[in-house]
Amino acid sequence: MFDMLFAGFGSVMTLQIIMLIAAGVALGLVFGSIPGLTATMAVAICLPITYGMDPIAGMSLLMGLYIGGVSGGLIPAILLKLPGTPSSIATTFDGYPMAQNGEAGKAFNYAIVSSFLGGLLSIIVLIMIAPPLGRVALQFGPFEFFAIVIFSLTLIASLSGDSLPKGIMAGLLGISFAMVGAAPIDAFPRFTYGFTDMNAGFNLLPVLIGLFALSEIFISAEKKVKKGLNAKLSKVNYKVSIKEYVAQGWNFLRSSLIGLGIGILPGIGGGTSNIISYVAAKSSSKKPEEFGKGNPAGVVASEASNNAAVGGALVPLISLGIPGDTVTAMLLGGLVLHGLQPGPLLMQNSGDVVYGIFAALLIANVFMILFLFMGMKGFIRLLSIPQHILYPIILALCVVGAFGVNNRLFDVGALLFFGVLGYLMIKFGFPLTPLVLGFILGPLLETNLRRGLMLSQGDFMPFLTSPIAAAFLLVAAASVVFAIYSNHKKKKGTSVLNV
Amino acid sequence: MVAKYEDVFSGIFLLIVSVIMFFTAYSFEALTTSLVGPAFMPQIIAIVMAIFSVVIAVGGFRKSKVIPEEKNSPEQHKEELIVTEKRSYKPVLISLGLMIGYVILLPYIGFLIMTVIYIFLQMLILSHITHRKIWLFLLISIVTSATIYYLFRNVFYVMLPTGIIG
């Protein structure tokens, strides 16, 4: 394993790739820090840049963006009480009060260091468990894979958004959109309604960019913001003593493990993990009443867990080809663009790229802590760029990205369609993430179902009698029961996330 | 009004979609001799979708009787600090029209010119009247469009449409 990792470092230790990682982290931090711009958007508009690169260089850039995008959100969360990304919502709870008490520098220090360590821990876990998990997954046949996909689908439905039926509906819509075009196995064109352009179906990238970037532009068109964000930071005292760090040790470890675990589960990711870690830190604290008034433990919990979710979300992506959150869904699109096949075979066929990705993540994590400590003033100044200047430029880049996938305008049309769909879904209270997961998992589900039935000559029983498949289906059923139970409980007024 | 019945509307709409889906799938022919053809999954999904659209619509109908017209979430309250004008759907529709026009004209006029026009107009739509700096917007749109065009054509090899200046 270590020789593979050294080889990975060898392949990214070129001036070009190091520069790409650094640029990725810097741009990711900018996108993460400006509210309304997300890591997903950063990856979306940078994907077309990677078209001409070799896979390792391209994926290294995207890893830098991912790490930077998740980390940048802490800046406005602490200074302005505005989470730059959903991953830093819980950072505002205690980070902002700390800044109000004149401890902004201290809050930054805690947040940056826990981001770095949380990220590092999760990347190490990723490197340790993704390869063996991928090897195990190589033994899986269609029955097992079908069960894993069902399991992943029940998770997204059960843990996204406020309304269970709407989450499930969004997932079903995703599966339906993935059915447009040639059917798996026999390639019968479905739901094309006579348009030959539709035969190839919808490409993942326009779907993602439309849903997550375009919809934001429509939302911002609704209301006109008068002044740009105004953040000032005159002098920063970053000083935190070793003793104060050590005091956060257990909290840090628990939060990182929560982030890691939630990251591994498909479809949930950093947006949820930071809140759950915060609640866990608060409820296990001896002085829960101090939370919300500037307790550093709240900042550590939130920032350690959201960066730990990065490594976690990459585990199912690399070993199974199932994305853990929206950014990894985008990365999945990136892998496909570079002709790599996501799934258990990725490790076997393109091990060099996978270990290059691992090395790039470790390097990106170092750049992240360096940039945040050295360039804090610059990032704060960028917060004041108004959205009405950023969004039109982002749309133009989205169009380039969608066009560049296949050099055809149909994909740009699809981009607009999914942008409008995303906007309407937000307006009508449907969560977007389940749609993306459904879109990616739907074809896997159908392919494995039909392949399995061909293998068993129409017999459904092997789906239940294969031990691994049966176990996953059982867990899936349990998670559905749990989801219905907690949804029912929530309606009665006792919210699970009582923050 | 819409906010009150949003779940009823979306539920009914999705029910119609699932019915169309179900019957469209009847025309899918199985090209292999297998028990489960290309119509199987779409029909299963359509049935489940229909069930959940009814659940959403009925839930929404019940909710509309319980809660009063205006819901005042704390989130909306927070936004008032930086938002000066009321939410309005007109700029959303204008933006959509602008984007559609941009995409349709792209292959004929070319990326370079259309992008300048699009970015400039979109900035005008999104900005507040006190923030409309016409010359700055024009400068930004020209520089951005030219940079993207030359960078992507010459460095990243994405063949953006040239249109009339090619």
Interface residues (C-beta under 8 A of the other chain):
Chain A: P48 I49 Y51 G52 S163 P165 K166 I168 M169 L172 L173 I175 S176 M179 A183 I185 D186 A187 F188 R190 F191 Y193 I217 F218 S220 A221 E222 K223 K224 V225 K226 K227 L229 P386 Q387 H388 I389 Y391 P392 I393 L395 A396 L397 V399 V400 F403 G404 N407 L409 V412 G413 L416 G419 V420 Y423 K427 F428 G429 F430 G442 L445 E446 L449 R450 L453 M454 G458
Chain B: E6 D7 F9 S10 L14 M21 T24 A25 F28 E29 A30 L31 T32 S34 L35 V36 G37 P38 F40 M41 P42 I45 A46 V48 M49 F52 S53 V55 I56 G59 E79 I82 V83 T84 E85 K86 R87 S88 Y89 P91 V92 I94 S95 L96 M99 I100 Y102 V103 L106 P107 F111 T115 Y118 I119 Q122 M123 I125 L126 S127 H128 T130 H131 F137 I140 S141 T144 S145 I148 F152 V155 F156 Y157 V158 M159 L160
